[in-house]
């Protein structure tokens, strides 16, 4: 029997598995997706992340393995996606439910299941546990639950896995101690133990806080743009106040966390979430504002075709290859099909994207007059010379010059 099985080897499950596997023996990763398991067994990682290959190598040395059929383990850590229902704004917990049912069907009694996936407050009590009960299990007797929401940021995952503090929600102090010891094998940060619902709530609150702060920055950007003020200068000055810390405006909020988790609160507390809802709306409308600015800049520079416009950056943020909910894709959705097919797209991390043609870097720069920077990948530093000869709309505040427009 394995010590720990990680269920779901995506953006969170895989780094967690490999980190744990570098520190303890008896760790196994399980995923339904055959391609993922085959590639991991062949030594290939299915997404890029700094330092991931190093922890892969040390986990493998330590005996970590991957499987497509659910193995027997003492503890299971579930890291599967938790989308939300577009209509109701409530969590769609089907993947977590399937994982828990799958685990209990195979593992039987005395299993500990740690949910790492972000879930709306009350999901374990109200959604998962009733299903588990119907299967004949009794909580805290023959099945034990914990919620250990992840906190790692893509681009710095390995460092943050080791150094960030963690929250562990449990029903039972003894289970809390056991899970704390497990996470403490690799995590140097504080590990705070609380109840399950508080852990569920605190995770969603963290991402919602960031969404609201970014929305404030984005709203300021619009105000400043209206009055010809430099929003970055204003935020820089305000942030010198010891109790002010405004984040940066940008083309929108992407990824599968910050743009999703606030809905878990809106969906369940619709009458109490005016601010959270407004922040979501401000951030979701940002790509539309960017499109309006692109059209203004095109007009000012006598550019009348989108074929002379290029979007630099397709991923949801810099130096990662993840395009989920990316502001660029949100912007393309606001454009009509004809304009969309004319506009040029380039991203050093993206070679292909369903429904769109991605240019090679040389062709991209040769064919466009206006470059819109939507993601400030470090790779951009290599292009500073060519960018001097273009009109640039820099939505990330990384360039300066007479040819550069800002949000
Ligand atoms: N963004 C801005 N302005 C900023 C910061 C970010 O517009 O000042 C945009 C980014 O460009 C991106 C989006 O917001 O499109 C989200 O990026 P992010 O770097 O803020 O966050 P994520 O989604 O990569 O990771 C977040 C983190 N949560 C918090 O910082 C509270 C991470 O710690 C979580 O583990 C992760 O969500 C998650 O999985 O929940």
Boltz pocket constraint, residues with backbone or C-beta under 6 A from the ligand:
constraints:
  - pocket:
      binder: B
      contacts: [[A, 118], [A, 150], [A, 151], [A, 152], [A, 153], [A, 154], [A, 206], [A, 207], [A, 210], [A, 214], [A, 247], [A, 248], [A, 249], [A, 250], [A, 251], [A, 252], [A, 253], [A, 254], [A, 255], [A, 256], [A, 257], [A, 258], [A, 316], [A, 317], [A, 318], [A, 327]]
      max_distance: 6.0
